Every structure is written in C-alpha cells, then in structure tokens.
Amino acid sequence: MPRPKTFIKSIEVDEAKRAHSCQHVSSHRIQTGEKRLKLKVERTFEHFCTPCALKMIDSDIEKLQNIRTQLTQE
Ligand SMILES: [Zn+2]
C-alpha cells in the first residue's frame, strides 16, 4: 500500500528568532523564542501567533470532518 497523502504539508511549528507581528492580526505580537505557526505560501512563509493558529487549526479540523462526513454518508 502506498503511503497516505497529506493535505497539511504546508504547516509546521517553529520559534520566532526575533519579535514580530502576527501576520493574521498585525496588533498581535510574537516575542523572541515564542512558538508560532509557520505556513508555506508559494515560495515564502507566513507566521501566526498561537491564538490565531489555534482558530485556523480548529476551522480546518471542522472542514476535514465535514469532508469526511460527505464521503461516508449515503
Ligand atoms: Zn495572531
């Protein structure tokens, strides 16, 4: 059996090397050394603070569950 494909290759968690603004809500600050979500967008990366990342993750989980339901329902 081939390995399953993944839909979430473009995200990972890393640590900010310097303080900067969250790229989803610019008033959110990410401090040096703080964990952040790194999203690959074409050839660059966007970085989001944890509260924004959690909302995005929850929304994607909901979306995946919805798609799963569509596939399995008669
Ligand atoms: Zn944020």
N, CA, C, O and the ligand as a Tripos MOL2 file, in Angstrom:
@<TRIPOS>MOLECULE
protein
  297   295    75     0     0
PROTEIN
NO_CHARGES

@<TRIPOS>ATOM
      1 N           0.8430   -1.2130    0.0000 N.3       1 MET1
      2 CA          0.0000    0.0000    0.0000 C.3       1 MET1
      3 C           0.8690    1.2500    0.0000 C.2       1 MET1
      4 O           1.7530    1.3790    0.8470 O.2       1 MET1
      5 N           0.6390    2.1730   -0.9270 N.am      2 PRO2
      6 CA          1.4260    3.4270   -0.8840 C.3       2 PRO2
      7 C           1.1140    4.2150    0.3790 C.2       2 PRO2
      8 O           0.0490    4.0680    0.9780 O.2       2 PRO2
      9 N           2.0550    5.0460    0.7650 N.am      3 ARG3
     10 CA          1.8290    5.8920    1.9420 C.3       3 ARG3
     11 C           0.6700    6.8430    1.6910 C.2       3 ARG3
     12 O           0.5130    7.3470    0.5790 O.2       3 ARG3
     13 N          -0.1540    7.0980    2.7220 N.am      4 PRO4
     14 CA         -1.2630    8.0370    2.5050 C.3       4 PRO4
     15 C          -0.7350    9.4310    2.1690 C.2       4 PRO4
     16 O           0.3130    9.8480    2.6620 O.2       4 PRO4
     17 N          -1.4670   10.1310    1.3370 N.am      5 LYS5
     18 CA         -1.1130   11.5190    1.0180 C.3       5 LYS5
     19 C          -1.5490   12.4140    2.1660 C.2       5 LYS5
     20 O          -2.4560   12.0770    2.9270 O.2       5 LYS5
     21 N          -0.8890   13.5580    2.2790 N.am      6 THR6
     22 CA         -1.2690   14.5020    3.3250 C.3       6 THR6
     23 C          -1.7490   15.8120    2.7130 C.2       6 THR6
     24 O          -1.2890   16.2200    1.6470 O.2       6 THR6
     25 N          -2.6790   16.4600    3.4020 N.am      7 PHE7
     26 CA         -3.1800   17.7560    2.9410 C.3       7 PHE7
     27 C          -2.5320   18.8930    3.7200 C.2       7 PHE7
     28 O          -2.7930   20.0630    3.4380 O.2       7 PHE7
     29 N          -1.7000   18.5660    4.6880 N.am      8 ILE8
     30 CA         -1.2050   19.6180    5.5800 C.3       8 ILE8
     31 C           0.3210   19.7210    5.5770 C.2       8 ILE8
     32 O           0.9450   19.9740    6.6080 O.2       8 ILE8
     33 N           0.8900   19.5240    4.4200 N.am      9 LYS9
     34 CA          2.3420   19.6310    4.2910 C.3       9 LYS9
     35 C           2.8650   21.0490    4.5100 C.2       9 LYS9
     36 O           4.0370   21.2410    4.8330 O.2       9 LYS9
     37 N           2.0020   22.0270    4.3350 N.am     10 SER10
     38 CA          2.4880   23.4110    4.3070 C.3      10 SER10
     39 C           2.5550   24.0750    5.6790 C.2      10 SER10
     40 O           2.8830   25.2590    5.7620 O.2      10 SER10
     41 N           2.2550   23.3550    6.7490 N.am     11 ILE11
     42 CA          2.3650   23.9990    8.0690 C.3      11 ILE11
     43 C           3.2980   23.2460    8.9950 C.2      11 ILE11
     44 O           3.4080   22.0210    8.9430 O.2      11 ILE11
     45 N           3.9720   24.0160    9.8500 N.am     12 GLU12
     46 CA          4.7590   23.4420   10.9360 C.3      12 GLU12
     47 C           4.8900   24.4900   12.0400 C.2      12 GLU12
     48 O           4.5250   25.6520   11.8630 O.2      12 GLU12
     49 N           5.4270   24.0450   13.1950 N.am     13 VAL13
     50 CA          5.6270   24.9660   14.3130 C.3      13 VAL13
     51 C           7.1170   25.2780   14.3950 C.2      13 VAL13
     52 O           7.9490   24.3730   14.3240 O.2      13 VAL13
     53 N           7.4520   26.5490   14.5430 N.am     14 ASP14
     54 CA          8.8480   26.8940   14.8240 C.3      14 ASP14
     55 C           8.8820   27.9770   15.9020 C.2      14 ASP14
     56 O           7.8520   28.2990   16.4950 O.2      14 ASP14
     57 N          10.0460   28.5280   16.1480 N.am     15 GLU15
     58 CA         10.1930   29.5640   17.1770 C.3      15 GLU15
     59 C          10.6610   30.8480   16.5280 C.2      15 GLU15
     60 O          11.5080   30.8320   15.6350 O.2      15 GLU15
     61 N          10.1050   31.9620   16.9800 N.am     16 ALA16
     62 CA         10.4980   33.2600   16.4200 C.3      16 ALA16
     63 C          11.9400   33.5780   16.8100 C.2      16 ALA16
     64 O          12.3040   33.5010   17.9830 O.2      16 ALA16
     65 N          12.7450   33.9310   15.8320 N.am     17 LYS17
     66 CA         14.1380   34.2930   16.1280 C.3      17 LYS17
     67 C          14.2420   35.7380   16.5850 C.2      17 LYS17
     68 O          15.2270   36.1310   17.2100 O.2      17 LYS17
     69 N          13.2230   36.5240   16.2730 N.am     18 ARG18
     70 CA         13.1410   37.8890   16.7900 C.3      18 ARG18
     71 C          11.6510   38.2210   16.9230 C.2      18 ARG18
     72 O          10.8070   37.5780   16.2990 O.2      18 ARG18
     73 N          11.3420   39.2250   17.7350 N.am     19 ALA19
     74 CA          9.9440   39.6100   17.9330 C.3      19 ALA19
     75 C           9.3810   40.2160   16.6480 C.2      19 ALA19
     76 O          10.0710   40.9600   15.9500 O.2      19 ALA19
     77 N           8.1390   39.8970   16.3460 N.am     20 HIS20
     78 CA          7.4860   40.4930   15.1700 C.3      20 HIS20
     79 C           5.9760   40.3890   15.3300 C.2      20 HIS20
     80 O           5.4860   39.7660   16.2720 O.2      20 HIS20
     81 N           5.2410   41.0020   14.4050 N.am     21 SER21
     82 CA          3.7780   40.9470   14.4590 C.3      21 SER21
     83 C           3.2740   39.6550   13.8320 C.2      21 SER21
     84 O           3.8850   39.1000   12.9190 O.2      21 SER21
     85 N           2.1470   39.1970   14.3460 N.am     22 CYS22
     86 CA          1.4200   38.0850   13.7360 C.3      22 CYS22
     87 C           0.9590   38.5340   12.3470 C.2      22 CYS22
     88 O           0.5270   39.6740   12.1760 O.2      22 CYS22
     89 N           1.0480   37.6510   11.3650 N.am     23 GLN23
     90 CA          0.6840   38.0670   10.0140 C.3      23 GLN23
     91 C          -0.7990   37.8810    9.7000 C.2      23 GLN23
     92 O          -1.2390   38.0960    8.5700 O.2      23 GLN23
     93 N          -1.5550   37.4830   10.7100 N.am     24 HIS24
     94 CA         -3.0030   37.4250   10.5160 C.3      24 HIS24
     95 C          -3.6560   38.6710   11.1130 C.2      24 HIS24
     96 O          -4.4950   39.3080   10.4760 O.2      24 HIS24
     97 N          -3.2610   39.0110   12.3430 N.am     25 VAL25
     98 CA         -3.7550   40.2310   13.0050 C.3      25 VAL25
     99 C          -2.5170   41.0090   13.4430 C.2      25 VAL25
    100 O          -1.8060   40.5880   14.3550 O.2      25 VAL25
    101 N          -2.2640   42.1350   12.7980 N.am     26 SER26
    102 CA         -0.9700   42.8050   12.9870 C.3      26 SER26
    103 C          -0.7870   43.3920   14.3860 C.2      26 SER26
    104 O           0.3340   43.7350   14.7630 O.2      26 SER26
    105 N          -1.8750   43.5140   15.1670 N.am     27 SER27
    106 CA         -1.7080   44.0090   16.5410 C.3      27 SER27
    107 C          -1.2360   42.9080   17.4920 C.2      27 SER27
    108 O          -0.8480   43.2000   18.6230 O.2      27 SER27
    109 N          -1.2650   41.6550   17.0520 N.am     28 HIS28
    110 CA         -0.7320   40.5550   17.8760 C.3      28 HIS28
    111 C           0.7820   40.5270   17.7540 C.2      28 HIS28
    112 O           1.3260   40.5910   16.6510 O.2      28 HIS28
    113 N           1.4700   40.4300   18.9100 N.am     29 ARG29
    114 CA          2.9340   40.3600   18.8920 C.3      29 ARG29
    115 C           3.3860   38.9290   19.1550 C.2      29 ARG29
    116 O           2.7960   38.2160   19.9660 O.2      29 ARG29
    117 N           4.4200   38.5320   18.4690 N.am     30 ILE30
    118 CA          5.0960   37.2570   18.7460 C.3      30 ILE30
    119 C           6.4750   37.6260   19.2740 C.2      30 ILE30
    120 O           7.2490   38.3040   18.5970 O.2      30 ILE30
    121 N           6.7790   37.1700   20.4980 N.am     31 GLN31
    122 CA          8.0610   37.5180   21.1300 C.3      31 GLN31
    123 C           9.1690   36.5680   20.6850 C.2      31 GLN31
    124 O           8.9110   35.4500   20.2400 O.2      31 GLN31
    125 N          10.3960   37.0350   20.8140 N.am     32 THR32
    126 CA         11.5600   36.1870   20.5260 C.3      32 THR32
    127 C          11.4690   34.8770   21.3120 C.2      32 THR32
    128 O          11.1990   34.8860   22.5130 O.2      32 THR32
    129 N          11.6930   33.7690   20.6400 N.am     33 GLY33
    130 CA         11.6790   32.4640   21.3080 C.3      33 GLY33
    131 C          10.2980   31.8640   21.4550 C.2      33 GLY33
    132 O          10.1660   30.7060   21.8530 O.2      33 GLY33
    133 N           9.2590   32.6350   21.1390 N.am     34 GLU34
    134 CA          7.8920   32.1310   21.2670 C.3      34 GLU34
    135 C           7.5590   31.1980   20.0940 C.2      34 GLU34
    136 O           8.0230   31.3910   18.9700 O.2      34 GLU34
    137 N           6.7450   30.1900   20.3920 N.am     35 LYS35
    138 CA          6.3030   29.2950   19.3280 C.3      35 LYS35
    139 C           5.3550   30.0210   18.4000 C.2      35 LYS35
    140 O           4.6090   30.9020   18.8280 O.2      35 LYS35
    141 N           5.3810   29.6520   17.1280 N.am     36 ARG36
    142 CA          4.4660   30.2520   16.1580 C.3      36 ARG36
    143 C           4.1610   29.2210   15.0860 C.2      36 ARG36
    144 O           4.9030   28.2540   14.9110 O.2      36 ARG36
    145 N           3.0780   29.4320   14.3800 N.am     37 LEU37
    146 CA          2.7290   28.5470   13.2670 C.3      37 LEU37
    147 C           3.3420   29.1150   11.9960 C.2      37 LEU37
    148 O           3.1670   30.2910   11.6750 O.2      37 LEU37
    149 N           4.0670   28.2550   11.2770 N.am     38 LYS38
    150 CA          4.7270   28.6660   10.0400 C.3      38 LYS38
    151 C           3.9710   28.0540    8.8780 C.2      38 LYS38
    152 O           3.8720   26.8310    8.7710 O.2      38 LYS38
    153 N           3.4470   28.8820    8.0240 N.am     39 LEU39
    154 CA          2.6600   28.4230    6.8740 C.3      39 LEU39
    155 C           3.4020   28.7450    5.5910 C.2      39 LEU39
    156 O           3.7720   29.8940    5.3500 O.2      39 LEU39
    157 N           3.6170   27.7360    4.7740 N.am     40 LYS40
    158 CA          4.2810   27.9560    3.4870 C.3      40 LYS40
    159 C           3.2590   28.4500    2.4810 C.2      40 LYS40
    160 O           2.2520   27.7890    2.2280 O.2      40 LYS40
    161 N           3.5250   29.6160    1.9090 N.am     41 VAL41
    162 CA          2.6430   30.1750    0.8870 C.3      41 VAL41
    163 C           3.4970   30.4150   -0.3440 C.2      41 VAL41
    164 O           4.3040   31.3440   -0.3910 O.2      41 VAL41
    165 N           3.3030   29.5590   -1.3410 N.am     42 GLU42
    166 CA          4.1740   29.5680   -2.5200 C.3      42 GLU42
    167 C           5.6310   29.4990   -2.0850 C.2      42 GLU42
    168 O           6.0200   28.5380   -1.4210 O.2      42 GLU42
    169 N           6.4480   30.4850   -2.4380 N.am     43 ARG43
    170 CA          7.8650   30.3410   -2.0680 C.3      43 ARG43
    171 C           8.2300   31.0640   -0.7720 C.2      43 ARG43
    172 O           9.4040   31.1060   -0.4040 O.2      43 ARG43
    173 N           7.2410   31.6340   -0.0720 N.am     44 THR44
    174 CA          7.5860   32.3430    1.1670 C.3      44 THR44
    175 C           6.8400   31.7040    2.3530 C.2      44 THR44
    176 O           6.0770   30.7530    2.1840 O.2      44 THR44
    177 N           7.0760   32.2380    3.5220 N.am     45 PHE45
    178 CA          6.4260   31.7430    4.7240 C.3      45 PHE45
    179 C           5.6840   32.8710    5.4240 C.2      45 PHE45
    180 O           6.1330   34.0170    5.4350 O.2      45 PHE45
    181 N           4.5320   32.5250    6.0130 N.am     46 GLU46
    182 CA          3.8170   33.4610    6.8700 C.3      46 GLU46
    183 C           3.8120   32.8670    8.2690 C.2      46 GLU46
    184 O           3.7880   31.6470    8.4340 O.2      46 GLU46
    185 N           3.8340   33.7400    9.2800 N.am     47 HIS47
    186 CA          3.9120   33.2720   10.6600 C.3      47 HIS47
    187 C           2.7580   33.8380   11.4690 C.2      47 HIS47
    188 O           2.4460   35.0260   11.3870 O.2      47 HIS47
    189 N           2.1260   32.9630   12.2590 N.am     48 PHE48
    190 CA          0.9520   33.3560   13.0370 C.3      48 PHE48
    191 C           1.1350   33.0260   14.5070 C.2      48 PHE48
    192 O           1.7610   32.0280   14.8620 O.2      48 PHE48
    193 N           0.5700   33.8910   15.3670 N.am     49 CYS49
    194 CA          0.6380   33.6580   16.8060 C.3      49 CYS49
    195 C          -0.2400   32.4550   17.1750 C.2      49 CYS49
    196 O          -1.0820   32.0170   16.3920 O.2      49 CYS49
    197 N          -0.0210   31.9430   18.3730 N.am     50 THR50
    198 CA         -0.7390   30.7370   18.7930 C.3      50 THR50
    199 C          -2.2630   30.9050   18.7950 C.2      50 THR50
    200 O          -2.9520   30.0330   18.2660 O.2      50 THR50
    201 N          -2.8290   31.9910   19.3680 N.am     51 PRO51
    202 CA         -4.3030   32.1040   19.3380 C.3      51 PRO51
    203 C          -4.8700   32.0880   17.9160 C.2      51 PRO51
    204 O          -5.8900   31.4430   17.6680 O.2      51 PRO51
    205 N          -4.2210   32.7910   16.9770 N.am     52 CYS52
    206 CA         -4.6900   32.7630   15.5870 C.3      52 CYS52
    207 C          -4.5200   31.3570   15.0040 C.2      52 CYS52
    208 O          -5.4120   30.8540   14.3210 O.2      52 CYS52
    209 N          -3.3800   30.7310   15.2740 N.am     53 ALA53
    210 CA         -3.1060   29.3940   14.7390 C.3      53 ALA53
    211 C          -4.1490   28.3900   15.2250 C.2      53 ALA53
    212 O          -4.6180   27.5520   14.4560 O.2      53 ALA53
    213 N          -4.5090   28.4810   16.5160 N.am     54 LEU54
    214 CA         -5.4860   27.5310   17.0610 C.3      54 LEU54
    215 C          -6.8370   27.6800   16.3740 C.2      54 LEU54
    216 O          -7.5120   26.6890   16.0970 O.2      54 LEU54
    217 N          -7.2340   28.9430   16.0970 N.am     55 LYS55
    218 CA         -8.5090   29.1670   15.3990 C.3      55 LYS55
    219 C          -8.4710   28.5630   14.0060 C.2      55 LYS55
    220 O          -9.4310   27.9330   13.5610 O.2      55 LYS55
    221 N          -7.3370   28.7640   13.3140 N.am     56 MET56
    222 CA         -7.2070   28.2240   11.9550 C.3      56 MET56
    223 C          -7.2320   26.6950   11.9780 C.2      56 MET56
    224 O          -7.8670   26.0600   11.1360 O.2      56 MET56
    225 N          -6.5270   26.1150   12.9600 N.am     57 ILE57
    226 CA         -6.4820   24.6550   13.0680 C.3      57 ILE57
    227 C          -7.8820   24.1020   13.3470 C.2      57 ILE57
    228 O          -8.3040   23.1260   12.7270 O.2      57 ILE57
    229 N          -8.6000   24.7320   14.2870 N.am     58 ASP58
    230 CA         -9.9510   24.2600   14.6060 C.3      58 ASP58
    231 C         -10.8660   24.3630   13.3980 C.2      58 ASP58
    232 O         -11.6920   23.4820   13.1570 O.2      58 ASP58
    233 N         -10.7170   25.4380   12.6440 N.am     59 SER59
    234 CA        -11.5580   25.6160   11.4730 C.3      59 SER59
    235 C         -11.2240   24.5540   10.4130 C.2      59 SER59
    236 O         -12.1200   24.0460    9.7390 O.2      59 SER59
    237 N          -9.9370   24.2250   10.2700 N.am     60 ASP60
    238 CA         -9.5590   23.1870    9.3140 C.3      60 ASP60
    239 C          -9.9990   21.7990    9.7770 C.2      60 ASP60
    240 O         -10.3960   20.9690    8.9580 O.2      60 ASP60
    241 N          -9.9310   21.5440   11.0760 N.am     61 ILE61
    242 CA        -10.4050   20.2560   11.6010 C.3      61 ILE61
    243 C         -11.8890   20.1080   11.2740 C.2      61 ILE61
    244 O         -12.3380   19.0440   10.8480 O.2      61 ILE61
    245 N         -12.6420   21.1860   11.4780 N.am     62 GLU62
    246 CA        -14.0740   21.1700   11.1870 C.3      62 GLU62
    247 C         -14.3090   20.8970    9.7030 C.2      62 GLU62
    248 O         -15.1910   20.1210    9.3330 O.2      62 GLU62
    249 N         -13.5080   21.5450    8.8630 N.am     63 LYS63
    250 CA        -13.6280   21.3720    7.4190 C.3      63 LYS63
    251 C         -13.3310   19.9210    7.0210 C.2      63 LYS63
    252 O         -14.0410   19.3340    6.2050 O.2      63 LYS63
    253 N         -12.2770   19.3570    7.6070 N.am     64 LEU64
    254 CA        -11.9200   17.9650    7.3080 C.3      64 LEU64
    255 C         -13.0110   17.0060    7.7670 C.2      64 LEU64
    256 O         -13.3350   16.0370    7.0790 O.2      64 LEU64
    257 N         -13.5760   17.2930    8.9470 N.am     65 GLN65
    258 CA        -14.6410   16.4270    9.4510 C.3      65 GLN65
    259 C         -15.8600   16.4790    8.5370 C.2      65 GLN65
    260 O         -16.5230   15.4710    8.2910 O.2      65 GLN65
    261 N         -16.1320   17.6720    8.0460 N.am     66 ASN66
    262 CA        -17.2470   17.8710    7.1400 C.3      66 ASN66
    263 C         -17.0270   17.0830    5.8370 C.2      66 ASN66
    264 O         -17.9460   16.4370    5.3340 O.2      66 ASN66
    265 N         -15.8100   17.1430    5.3020 N.am     67 ILE67
    266 CA        -15.4940   16.4170    4.0730 C.3      67 ILE67
    267 C         -15.5560   14.9070    4.3190 C.2      67 ILE67
    268 O         -16.0250   14.1450    3.4740 O.2      67 ILE67
    269 N         -15.0700   14.4910    5.5000 N.am     68 ARG68
    270 CA        -15.1240   13.0760    5.8670 C.3      68 ARG68
    271 C         -16.5860   12.5990    5.9130 C.2      68 ARG68
    272 O         -16.9230   11.5220    5.4230 O.2      68 ARG68
    273 N         -17.4350   13.4360    6.5140 N.am     69 THR69
    274 CA        -18.8540   13.0900    6.6080 C.3      69 THR69
    275 C         -19.4690   12.9750    5.2130 C.2      69 THR69
    276 O         -20.2470   12.0610    4.9400 O.2      69 THR69
    277 N         -19.1080   13.9140    4.3370 N.am     70 GLN70
    278 CA        -19.6530   13.8620    2.9740 C.3      70 GLN70
    279 C         -19.2760   12.5730    2.2580 C.2      70 GLN70
    280 O         -20.0700   12.0240    1.4950 O.2      70 GLN70
    281 N         -18.0510   12.0890    2.5080 N.am     71 LEU71
    282 CA        -17.5840   10.8730    1.8410 C.3      71 LEU71
    283 C         -18.2360    9.6100    2.3910 C.2      71 LEU71
    284 O         -18.4280    8.6250    1.6780 O.2      71 LEU71
    285 N         -18.5700    9.6660    3.6780 N.am     72 THR72
    286 CA        -19.0370    8.4260    4.3060 C.3      72 THR72
    287 C         -20.5530    8.3360    4.4190 C.2      72 THR72
    288 O         -21.0980    7.2590    4.6610 O.2      72 THR72
    289 N         -21.2350    9.4620    4.2440 N.am     73 GLN73
    290 CA        -22.7040    9.4340    4.3310 C.3      73 GLN73
    291 C         -23.2980    8.9310    3.0200 C.2      73 GLN73
    292 O         -22.7370    9.1400    1.9440 O.2      73 GLN73
    293 N         -24.4280    8.2730    3.1340 N.am     74 GLU74
    294 CA        -25.0850    7.7860    1.9180 C.3      74 GLU74
    295 C         -25.9100    8.8810    1.2810 C.2      74 GLU74
    296 O         -26.5380    8.6580    0.2450 O.2      74 GLU74
    297 ZN         -2.3930   36.4180   15.7590 Zn       75 ZN75
@<TRIPOS>BOND
     1     1     2 1
     2     2     3 1
     3     3     4 2
     4     3     5 am
     5     5     6 1
     6     6     7 1
     7     7     8 2
     8     7     9 am
     9     9    10 1
    10    10    11 1
    11    11    12 2
    12    11    13 am
    13    13    14 1
    14    14    15 1
    15    15    16 2
    16    15    17 am
    17    17    18 1
    18    18    19 1
    19    19    20 2
    20    19    21 am
    21    21    22 1
    22    22    23 1
    23    23    24 2
    24    23    25 am
    25    25    26 1
    26    26    27 1
    27    27    28 2
    28    27    29 am
    29    29    30 1
    30    30    31 1
    31    31    32 2
    32    31    33 am
    33    33    34 1
    34    34    35 1
    35    35    36 2
    36    35    37 am
    37    37    38 1
    38    38    39 1
    39    39    40 2
    40    39    41 am
    41    41    42 1
    42    42    43 1
    43    43    44 2
    44    43    45 am
    45    45    46 1
    46    46    47 1
    47    47    48 2
    48    47    49 am
    49    49    50 1
    50    50    51 1
    51    51    52 2
    52    51    53 am
    53    53    54 1
    54    54    55 1
    55    55    56 2
    56    55    57 am
    57    57    58 1
    58    58    59 1
    59    59    60 2
    60    59    61 am
    61    61    62 1
    62    62    63 1
    63    63    64 2
    64    63    65 am
    65    65    66 1
    66    66    67 1
    67    67    68 2
    68    67    69 am
    69    69    70 1
    70    70    71 1
    71    71    72 2
    72    71    73 am
    73    73    74 1
    74    74    75 1
    75    75    76 2
    76    75    77 am
    77    77    78 1
    78    78    79 1
    79    79    80 2
    80    79    81 am
    81    81    82 1
    82    82    83 1
    83    83    84 2
    84    83    85 am
    85    85    86 1
    86    86    87 1
    87    87    88 2
    88    87    89 am
    89    89    90 1
    90    90    91 1
    91    91    92 2
    92    91    93 am
    93    93    94 1
    94    94    95 1
    95    95    96 2
    96    95    97 am
    97    97    98 1
    98    98    99 1
    99    99   100 2
   100    99   101 am
   101   101   102 1
   102   102   103 1
   103   103   104 2
   104   103   105 am
   105   105   106 1
   106   106   107 1
   107   107   108 2
   108   107   109 am
   109   109   110 1
   110   110   111 1
   111   111   112 2
   112   111   113 am
   113   113   114 1
   114   114   115 1
   115   115   116 2
   116   115   117 am
   117   117   118 1
   118   118   119 1
   119   119   120 2
   120   119   121 am
   121   121   122 1
   122   122   123 1
   123   123   124 2
   124   123   125 am
   125   125   126 1
   126   126   127 1
   127   127   128 2
   128   127   129 am
   129   129   130 1
   130   130   131 1
   131   131   132 2
   132   131   133 am
   133   133   134 1
   134   134   135 1
   135   135   136 2
   136   135   137 am
   137   137   138 1
   138   138   139 1
   139   139   140 2
   140   139   141 am
   141   141   142 1
   142   142   143 1
   143   143   144 2
   144   143   145 am
   145   145   146 1
   146   146   147 1
   147   147   148 2
   148   147   149 am
   149   149   150 1
   150   150   151 1
   151   151   152 2
   152   151   153 am
   153   153   154 1
   154   154   155 1
   155   155   156 2
   156   155   157 am
   157   157   158 1
   158   158   159 1
   159   159   160 2
   160   159   161 am
   161   161   162 1
   162   162   163 1
   163   163   164 2
   164   163   165 am
   165   165   166 1
   166   166   167 1
   167   167   168 2
   168   167   169 am
   169   169   170 1
   170   170   171 1
   171   171   172 2
   172   171   173 am
   173   173   174 1
   174   174   175 1
   175   175   176 2
   176   175   177 am
   177   177   178 1
   178   178   179 1
   179   179   180 2
   180   179   181 am
   181   181   182 1
   182   182   183 1
   183   183   184 2
   184   183   185 am
   185   185   186 1
   186   186   187 1
   187   187   188 2
   188   187   189 am
   189   189   190 1
   190   190   191 1
   191   191   192 2
   192   191   193 am
   193   193   194 1
   194   194   195 1
   195   195   196 2
   196   195   197 am
   197   197   198 1
   198   198   199 1
   199   199   200 2
   200   199   201 am
   201   201   202 1
   202   202   203 1
   203   203   204 2
   204   203   205 am
   205   205   206 1
   206   206   207 1
   207   207   208 2
   208   207   209 am
   209   209   210 1
   210   210   211 1
   211   211   212 2
   212   211   213 am
   213   213   214 1
   214   214   215 1
   215   215   216 2
   216   215   217 am
   217   217   218 1
   218   218   219 1
   219   219   220 2
   220   219   221 am
   221   221   222 1
   222   222   223 1
   223   223   224 2
   224   223   225 am
   225   225   226 1
   226   226   227 1
   227   227   228 2
   228   227   229 am
   229   229   230 1
   230   230   231 1
   231   231   232 2
   232   231   233 am
   233   233   234 1
   234   234   235 1
   235   235   236 2
   236   235   237 am
   237   237   238 1
   238   238   239 1
   239   239   240 2
   240   239   241 am
   241   241   242 1
   242   242   243 1
   243   243   244 2
   244   243   245 am
   245   245   246 1
   246   246   247 1
   247   247   248 2
   248   247   249 am
   249   249   250 1
   250   250   251 1
   251   251   252 2
   252   251   253 am
   253   253   254 1
   254   254   255 1
   255   255   256 2
   256   255   257 am
   257   257   258 1
   258   258   259 1
   259   259   260 2
   260   259   261 am
   261   261   262 1
   262   262   263 1
   263   263   264 2
   264   263   265 am
   265   265   266 1
   266   266   267 1
   267   267   268 2
   268   267   269 am
   269   269   270 1
   270   270   271 1
   271   271   272 2
   272   271   273 am
   273   273   274 1
   274   274   275 1
   275   275   276 2
   276   275   277 am
   277   277   278 1
   278   278   279 1
   279   279   280 2
   280   279   281 am
   281   281   282 1
   282   282   283 1
   283   283   284 2
   284   283   285 am
   285   285   286 1
   286   286   287 1
   287   287   288 2
   288   287   289 am
   289   289   290 1
   290   290   291 1
   291   291   292 2
   292   291   293 am
   293   293   294 1
   294   294   295 1
   295   295   296 2
@<TRIPOS>SUBSTRUCTURE
     1 MET1         2 RESIDUE 1 A MET
     2 PRO2         6 RESIDUE 1 A PRO
     3 ARG3        10 RESIDUE 1 A ARG
     4 PRO4        14 RESIDUE 1 A PRO
     5 LYS5        18 RESIDUE 1 A LYS
     6 THR6        22 RESIDUE 1 A THR
     7 PHE7        26 RESIDUE 1 A PHE
     8 ILE8        30 RESIDUE 1 A ILE
     9 LYS9        34 RESIDUE 1 A LYS
    10 SER10       38 RESIDUE 1 A SER
    11 ILE11       42 RESIDUE 1 A ILE
    12 GLU12       46 RESIDUE 1 A GLU
    13 VAL13       50 RESIDUE 1 A VAL
    14 ASP14       54 RESIDUE 1 A ASP
    15 GLU15       58 RESIDUE 1 A GLU
    16 ALA16       62 RESIDUE 1 A ALA
    17 LYS17       66 RESIDUE 1 A LYS
    18 ARG18       70 RESIDUE 1 A ARG
    19 ALA19       74 RESIDUE 1 A ALA
    20 HIS20       78 RESIDUE 1 A HIS
    21 SER21       82 RESIDUE 1 A SER
    22 CYS22       86 RESIDUE 1 A CYS
    23 GLN23       90 RESIDUE 1 A GLN
    24 HIS24       94 RESIDUE 1 A HIS
    25 VAL25       98 RESIDUE 1 A VAL
    26 SER26      102 RESIDUE 1 A SER
    27 SER27      106 RESIDUE 1 A SER
    28 HIS28      110 RESIDUE 1 A HIS
    29 ARG29      114 RESIDUE 1 A ARG
    30 ILE30      118 RESIDUE 1 A ILE
    31 GLN31      122 RESIDUE 1 A GLN
    32 THR32      126 RESIDUE 1 A THR
    33 GLY33      130 RESIDUE 1 A GLY
    34 GLU34      134 RESIDUE 1 A GLU
    35 LYS35      138 RESIDUE 1 A LYS
    36 ARG36      142 RESIDUE 1 A ARG
    37 LEU37      146 RESIDUE 1 A LEU
    38 LYS38      150 RESIDUE 1 A LYS
    39 LEU39      154 RESIDUE 1 A LEU
    40 LYS40      158 RESIDUE 1 A LYS
    41 VAL41      162 RESIDUE 1 A VAL
    42 GLU42      166 RESIDUE 1 A GLU
    43 ARG43      170 RESIDUE 1 A ARG
    44 THR44      174 RESIDUE 1 A THR
    45 PHE45      178 RESIDUE 1 A PHE
    46 GLU46      182 RESIDUE 1 A GLU
    47 HIS47      186 RESIDUE 1 A HIS
    48 PHE48      190 RESIDUE 1 A PHE
    49 CYS49      194 RESIDUE 1 A CYS
    50 THR50      198 RESIDUE 1 A THR
    51 PRO51      202 RESIDUE 1 A PRO
    52 CYS52      206 RESIDUE 1 A CYS
    53 ALA53      210 RESIDUE 1 A ALA
    54 LEU54      214 RESIDUE 1 A LEU
    55 LYS55      218 RESIDUE 1 A LYS
    56 MET56      222 RESIDUE 1 A MET
    57 ILE57      226 RESIDUE 1 A ILE
    58 ASP58      230 RESIDUE 1 A ASP
    59 SER59      234 RESIDUE 1 A SER
    60 ASP60      238 RESIDUE 1 A ASP
    61 ILE61      242 RESIDUE 1 A ILE
    62 GLU62      246 RESIDUE 1 A GLU
    63 LYS63      250 RESIDUE 1 A LYS
    64 LEU64      254 RESIDUE 1 A LEU
    65 GLN65      258 RESIDUE 1 A GLN
    66 ASN66      262 RESIDUE 1 A ASN
    67 ILE67      266 RESIDUE 1 A ILE
    68 ARG68      270 RESIDUE 1 A ARG
    69 THR69      274 RESIDUE 1 A THR
    70 GLN70      278 RESIDUE 1 A GLN
    71 LEU71      282 RESIDUE 1 A LEU
    72 THR72      286 RESIDUE 1 A THR
    73 GLN73      290 RESIDUE 1 A GLN
    74 GLU74      294 RESIDUE 1 A GLU
    75 ZN75       297 GROUP 0 **** ****
